[in-house]
């Protein structure tokens, strides 16, 4: 019987229920720790806000949320546990590091120069997955890996190799970040070449690319993908949601319904000072919130003939397959 680690302990795969595969309760770009004078973390206020967000998710029937915040971007498993205990929302956290361009690179780059980094990353991943994070006893349920736009740097490859190695020993799910939807096929090849199980891989943010043929190149290698940035549109190379919907419909029409999971990649609480968006950008991004798929995207899908069975797979059933390692149904 497959069990999955949540921040409040293990659950059975069939307990996942309706699942959002990629959302962040709290997140901060590395450097937020230096802005404490004007961007101090008020845990009491943040927790109240986060509990309200969790209950909002639950109002749509969501039972499980994967929060793959990287280790250096404010990951806080104890905070997530408090949310879960207050609401009964099942939250799965991660072990992993962000991509080079927006991550905290000096620590492991220094160790990379010494020739010790990759083994140290492997040891970190494995200890957190098997014993818990920083003495908390809270075990991650996924390994978070990330690559840059149009390349996987040598720094990033260390994490991919270590993640694949640990996955072979622990069976953990690997969840990735693709920058603007690039390097999906290359991520899969690198992971599989290093022994990772494709049935337990999900390539994230693939909806940054709107070419169905590109998505098929990834899924035809036996992995699942996340169309998980609904609501992020018209900024930093992100397509508009209508383009995402058309891409999704094309893939469903070709039979890929068993390999796709949906989410928003929301940042619900920013660490440090919250970003202030220009008025025009804020208007474009107003739907970047965790009810958007349910309120706005699913009605469009239903009107286009997408069945409830297909929706249930993309918001739950396919998560069960991912965490159990069920081979992805590759379309011939």
N, C-alpha and C positions, 0 to 999 in steps of 0.2 A: 504494500500500500504506500503510494507516494505521499510524503508529507512536505509541507512548505513552511519555511520559517517566516513568521510575521513578528512584529515588534512586541507582541504579547505572548508569543509562543507558537509552536507548530500547529498547523491545521492540515486536514486532508484535502487533496486536490479538488474533490467534489464539493468542498465547502466554499470554493472561491466565489461562486455566484457571479452576478454582473460585475465586471471588472473594467476599471480604467487603467490602462497599462503604463501610462507615463504622465504623472502630475507631481508638482513640487509644492509641498505645504510651505516650506521656507527654503530660501536659496539666496546666496550672495556671491557675487564675483569676488575671487581672491583679491584682497586689499580692503574689503569691508571692515576687517578687524582693526584697521588703522583709523577708521572714521568714527570712533566711539564717542567723541565729544558731541557730535551732532547726529550720530546714527546709532546710539546705544540700543541694545536689545532689551525691550521691556517684555519679559517672558509672560507676565500675568495678562497683559493686554493682547499679546500675540496669541496666547493659548485660547483666550476667549474668542478671538477672531477665527482661529483655526478650527475650533470646535463648531462654530457656526457654519464654516465652509464644509466641514465634514458632514454635518446634518443636511446641508443643501444638496450635496452629492447623494446622500441616502434618500432624499425625497424623490429621486429618479430611480430608486431601486438598486443603487450601487452598493455592493457588499464589500468590495476589495479595491484598494488603490495601491499601485506600485509607485513608490516615491524614490526614484533613482538618483537622488542628489549625490554628487561625488563627494568624496571624503574632504576635499579642500574647499568646498563651496558651501560650507555651513551645515553639513549633515549632522543631525542631532537626533539620534535614536530614542533618547529618553523623552524628548519633546513629543516625538511621534507616538510613543507609548502612552503618554498622557492623553493625547487626542483619542487614541483607540480605546483606552479605558473609559473615557467619558462618553463615548458614542457607540461603542461596539463595532465601528468601522474597522475592517481588517486592513492593516497597512504593512506593506512589504518594503523594507529599505534595502540599500545596496552597499557593497564595498567596491570602490573604484575611483579612478581619477579622470579629470576632464581633459579635453584636447589641448594641445600645446599652446595654441593662440590665446586661449582664455583661461588656462589652468594656472596652478601654482607650480611652476617648473623648477625653480632653483634647487629645491631640496633633492629631488631624484636626479636632476642633471649633474649635480655635484657628485652624487654617488655613481652615476653612469660613468663619469670620467675616471672614477676609482675602480671601475669594473665590477662593482658589487650590486648595482641597482636592480637588475632583473631578478636575481635570487631573492633580494630583500622584498621586492614587490610580491613575488610568489608567496613568501613566508607571511607577509601581511594579509594577503587575500585569504590564505588557508586558515590562519589563526582566527580571523574574524568570522569566517564561515563556520568553523567547527567549534570555537570556544566562545565567541561573542566579541563585541566591539568595546575596547578600552575598559575591560573589567565589568561592563554592564550586564553581561550575560545575554544581551540582545543580539541575535544572529541575523545577518543579512539573508535575503532570499534570492538576490541576483548579484551578478558581477557586472559593473558598469564600465564600459570601454568606449573610447571616443577618438575620432580622427578629424583632421583638418579638411578645409575645402580643397578638393582636387589632389590631395596627397595624404598618405599615412607616413608621418615623420618617423625618424629613427627613435626618437623619444617615445612616441605613441606605440611603436611596434613592441617595445619592451612590455608594455601593459597587455597587449594582445597576446603575446607569447605566454606570459605568466598566467593570464586568464584562461587560456586554452589548457595549459598544464594543470591548473587547479580544478578546472571543470572535469577533467578526466578522473580526478581523485575524489571529487565531492559530488558530482552530478549537478552542480549549480547551473541555473539558467544564466546565459550571457545576454545582456541587453546593451545595445550600442547607441551612440550618437553619431549621426552623419551630418557634417556641416553643410547646410543648404542642400541636403539630399545627395551629396557626392560621395563616391568611393564605396558604395554599397556592395557591388560585386567583388571589389578588392578586399573589403573587410571579410566577406565570407570565405574567399579563397585563403586568406592568411590564417583564419581561425581553423579551417578544416585541415590545411597543410600542417598545422601544429597539433592536430589530434582532437579538436573540439567536435562534439556531437551536433550535427546540423539541426536535429530535432529539438535541441534546447538552446537555439539561437534565435533572437529577434533583432533585426536590423532596424534601428529607429530613425525617425524623421525622414522617412523615404518620400513623404508627400512634399518635400522641398523640390522634388522633380516630378514633372507632370507627364512624362513619356511612359505609357504603359509597357512598351518594349523593354525599357530600362528596368522597371519593376520585375518583369518576368525573368530577366537575366539573374536577378537576385533569388527569386522564389524557386526558379528551376534548379537551384543548387540544394534545395531541400530545407530551406529555412523559412521562418515567418518574418513578416515586416510590420512595422508600425506606421500607419497613417495617423500620426499622433500630434499634429500641430494645428488642428482646426482652431481657427480664431486668430492665429498669427498670420497676417496677410499684408501685402503691400509694403513690407519693410525688410531690410537686410536680405534681399533676394527671395523673400517668401512669396509664393504664388497666392492668388486670391482663392477663397474657399470654393467658388464655383468651378475653378479649374481642378481643384482636388476632387470634388464630387464627380466630375466627368471622368477623371482618371480612375477613380474607384469603380464607377459604373462599368467602364470598359473592362477592368480586371474581373469584376463579378460576372460579366457576360461571357468571359472566357473560362470561367470555372475555378477561379482562385479564392473562393470564399473561405476555404479552410486555412488560409495562410495569412490573413490580414487581421490586425487588431487596431482599435481606434482609441484616440485620446486627444488631449489639447496641449500638453506640455506647459500647463499653467504654472506661473510663479504666483502663489497666493499671498505670500508675505515676503517682502524683500529684506534681507539683512543689510545693515548700514542704512543710509538714507534712501528711501524709495526713489526711483527715477521719475523725473518730471517730463512727460512727453509733450511736445508741441501739440497745439489744439487739433491740427489736421490729423496727426498720427494717432492721437487718442481716439478720434472719431473712427478711424479705420480699424483700430484695435479694440473697439468697445465690446466685441463678442468674445474676447479672449478671457473666458471664464468657464468654470467646469460644468455649467449647464448648457453650453452652446450646442453641443452635439445633440442633446435630447430635445432642446427647444427648436432648433433651426435646421440641423443637418438631417436628422432622421425623417422629418416630414418630407424633405426633398427626395430622399432615397425611396420612401414608400410611394410617393407620387410617380417615381420612375420605375416602379415595379419590383423593387427589392423586397424580398419576403421577410416575415418575422423570423423565420428560421435563420436566414442569412445574417440578420441584425444580431440575433442572439449569439451566433458564432463569433462575430467581430467584437462583441462586448461581453464575452465570457467563455463560451465553449472553446474558442481557440486558445484562450489562456490556460485552460485545463490541459489541452494538448501540449502546449509549450512546457508547462511545469512537470508534466509526466514524461516528457520526451517522446511523445507519440510521433512517429515519422510523419513529416508534412506530406500531404497528398499532392505530389508533383503532377501538374497537368501535362499530358503528353501532346 
